[in-house]
Every structure is written in C-alpha cells, then in structure tokens.
Amino acid sequence: MIEIMNRPRKRLFLTLILISLVLATVSSYGIWVVSMPGLSNISTYLPMILGTLLATVILAIACGVIGIILAILGFRTLGIFQGLAWSAINLLFPVAISIGKLFDVGKERIERSFIEVSNHLIKQKGIMVQPDKLLIMTPHCLQQESCPYKITRDVANCHHCGKCQIGDLVTLAESYGVHLAVVTGGTLARKVIKTIRPQAVLAIACERDLTSGIQDVFPLPVIGVLNQRPFGPCCNTRVNLAKVEEAIQNFLPKDISRKNKDGALT
C-alpha cells in the first residue's frame, strides 16, 4: 500500500514538460525579436528565415509533447509522433528539472515520474521480442557487498547463496531464456548492449541511472524497474522480483512462458 501511495504520477513530468514548452516558445520569440533589427540590416530575408526555423523547431517539439499526452491518454500515435516525443523529452528534460527546483520539487521525484511516462509509452507500443533478444541489466550494487565472487564479467559466477537477489535474477533469466548482465556503470552497460545487440532491455537501477540510460540508448526500447535502497545508494540494494518478471512478460510473445525445472514450457 505504501509503495502504491508513493508511486510517482505521470502528470508531474507532463506538467513540467508543458511549462518547459511554453518557456521555450517565449524564449524563441524573444530571440527572434532581439535578432530581427541586426538581421534586417544584413538582409530582409534573414528575419523570416530565422523565424521559420524557430517556429519549425517549436512546432516539432509541440507535436512531440502532444504525442506523449495522447499516448498517456490511451490513444494510438503514429511512429513520427513517437520519435518527436522522445526528441521533445531530450530537449526539454533539463528545463523541466530546473523548473522543478524553482517549485521545490526534488529531482528524483521528477525522474521517477519520467520513468513512469517512459514505461507507459514503451508498453503501449506492444513491443514483442524473442527471449534471446531481451536483456536484463542490473547494477552491481544489487550484489552483496561482501561477496568475494566477481559477477560483472560472468553472472554464472554467482553461487546462489541467497544473501542477495542476483541468484534469483539468474534463475529468473534462465527460466525465460533471456540474457542477464550485471554492470558497474554506463560504459560497461553500453559495451554489453553492443555485444549482445538486444532488441529490448529491462533495466534495474536508481532514478538517475535509469533516466540517463533510457535517454542514452534511444530508440532501443527500455522498461525501467527502480531498485530499493534500504542501506542507502549503491550498497546492498534490492528489487521487486515480481515487477521484474512482469516486465519480462511484457516484452515476450504470449505463447512463450516460463520454463519449469525440467525445462518444459508451462
């Protein structure tokens, strides 16, 4: 119940994005007005060219924001709107964070709202991939801090002692036939993605890493699952395994189910 009550609402991020769009529009108009006298002295066409360029950019961003809103409301959107939506997010996200600070809205809260919006957009697209094209990526802080076995190179080194959830994730990944990688940061994460070349990613991380990761690998579809930090950040973190399995099932075709201990499909 507490988790549901603390769950961030998508409308927080959408509201900040809309405010950011208004500010971007006003700023663009201001740039055009200030630049117009100087440009007119050079050529009578330059003010019109600059105004057209600025208006085109703002219109494209506005279409992206509209695409996000329509998707959240449950409407199917064209592929061009989905591309514009992510372009709008990437351009306006820093502005949204700054606006949040002005209204004393924490950065993590905005990032959680963004992750909710991103997950909704990915799920609505109904992306289905084969198990060998799905990658579960988790941070190394999920591993017990005192564990002597290195699993960032090979998760098979996990001894399934039960002191952390890596063993559970290994079992879950094997039961569905999907890839699992434990990474120490963005550089290794990008290397793993380049090596495995998945068609979809299920990422487990904190707000900051999920937000930056989702944006970095676009257009690769990512569903983000936030980790739990009972001992603080980057130390013996946890994850809701039920959410992880639900996210796996969102990506896999409905006729592919979890394997039982004998290896048969159930």
Buried (B, 14 or more C-beta within 10 A) or exposed (E): EEEEEEEBEBBBBBBBBBBBBEBBBEEBBEEBEEBBEEBEEEEEEBBEEBBEEBBEBBEBBBBBBBBBBBBBEEEEBEEEBBBBBBBBBEBBBEBBBEBBEEEEBEBBBBBBBBBBBBBBBBBBBEEBBBBEBBBBBBBBBBBBEEBEEEBBEEBEBBEEEEBBBBBBBBBBBBBBBBBBBBBEEEEBBBEBBEEBEBBBBBBBBBBEBBBEBBBEBBEBBBBBBBBEBEEEEBEBBBBBBEBBBEBBBBBBEEEBEBBEEEEEEE
